[in-house]
Amino acid sequence: MIYRGKVHGGVVVLPPGIRLPEGLDVTVEPAPEEPRETQSTVPPRMMRNGVPVFSRVCEGLRPGLELVNLLRDESL
């Protein structure tokens, strides 16, 4: 049986309810690291609240409320 615990103050602390017999020989090894979230391919400065930031002027056109509402409605 395998139990997961955490090291606190140099002691392995097991989850509540796990009782091992006194004097039991155990083997302790580090658990594999949890996979990290994949990073976005868009640089962080180009994202705001998880949404890509549009430039203020794109080929002479400015995004208006129509575009904003369209993008908002697509996310619902």
N, C-alpha and C positions, 0 to 999 in steps of 0.2 A: 504494500500500500504506500502511496506517495502523498505527503502532506506539504502544503506550501505555507511558509511563514516569513517573517521579516526579522532582520537583525536590529535590535534596539539595545544600545549600551553594551555591545559585544555579546549579547545573548540572543539566541534564536527564539522568537515568540511565535507560537502556533495559534491558529484561530481558536476562539472559545469553543469548548466542548471536546477538544482533542486531548485525550489522556493517554500517555505512554507509560508503560511500567517502569518503575525506578530501576536504574542499572541497565536498561536496554541499550545495546550497541546500535548506533545509528551512523549513517553516512550523510554528510551535508555537502552539497555542491551548489554553486550559483545557478539560478534558473535562467533560461535563455531570455534575452531582452525582448520586451514587447515590441512588435513592429510599430514603427513611427508612422504618423500620417504622411501621406505623400505631399510633397510641396507643389504648390501651383506653379505652372510654367510662366505665369504672368508675374513680373517683379512686384514685390509688396507695395511699392509706391504707386503702382498702377491699379491697386485694388482699394476699395473703401467699403467696409462692412460686407465683405465677400462679394461685391459687385464690381465689375471692371469700370474704371473711371474713363469717361469719354473726354476727349479734348474739347476745350471751349469753342474752338473754331476748327471745322473740318472742311477743307477745300472751300472756304468762304461761306459755308452754311453753319448756322447755329442750331443745336438741338432745341426744340421747343416743347411745350407742354404735351403736344400730340405724341411725340416720341416717348416722353417720360411716361405718359399714361399707357401707351402701348406696351412698354417694357414692364410696367407695374402689373398690368393685366395678365401678361404671359406668365408671371411668377405665381399667380394665384391658383 
